Amino acid sequence: MDASVLLLVVALIAVVIAWKLFKGVAKTVALVAILALAALVVFGRML
């Protein structure tokens, strides 16, 4: 399985868990952190 596909699946699962677990600002912070980490891994590998 390609690493980017695996990352996408893990990120989607993390988003679903964060969406269910957290509320308010904590949810926003968790979602931004997941997005930032996924982008860093994907685009960091491109540089």
C-alpha positions as CSV (number, residue, x, y, z in Angstrom):
1,M,0.0,0.0,0.0
2,D,1.3,3.5,-0.9
3,A,2.4,5.6,2.1
4,S,0.3,8.6,1.1
5,V,-2.9,6.4,1.0
6,L,-2.0,5.0,4.4
7,L,-1.5,8.5,5.7
8,L,-4.8,9.6,4.3
9,V,-6.6,6.7,6.0
10,V,-4.9,7.4,9.3
11,A,-5.7,11.1,9.1
12,L,-9.4,10.4,8.3
13,I,-9.7,8.1,11.3
14,A,-8.0,10.7,13.5
15,V,-10.4,13.4,12.3
16,V,-13.4,11.1,13.1
17,I,-12.1,10.3,16.5
18,A,-11.4,14.0,17.3
19,W,-14.8,15.0,16.0
20,K,-16.5,12.6,18.3
21,L,-14.3,13.1,21.4
22,F,-13.7,16.8,21.6
23,K,-15.9,19.9,21.7
24,G,-15.4,23.6,21.0
25,V,-11.9,25.0,20.8
26,A,-10.3,21.6,21.7
27,K,-11.9,20.1,18.6
28,T,-10.6,22.9,16.4
29,V,-7.1,22.6,17.8
30,A,-7.1,18.8,17.3
31,L,-8.3,19.1,13.7
32,V,-5.7,21.7,12.9
33,A,-3.0,19.6,14.4
34,I,-4.1,16.6,12.4
35,L,-4.1,18.6,9.2
36,A,-0.7,20.2,9.9
37,L,0.9,16.9,10.7
38,A,-0.5,15.2,7.6
39,A,0.6,18.2,5.4
40,L,4.1,18.2,7.0
41,V,4.5,14.5,6.3
42,V,3.2,14.7,2.7
43,F,4.8,18.0,1.6
44,G,7.9,17.6,3.8
45,R,8.7,14.4,1.8
46,M,8.4,16.3,-1.5
47,L,11.0,19.0,-0.6
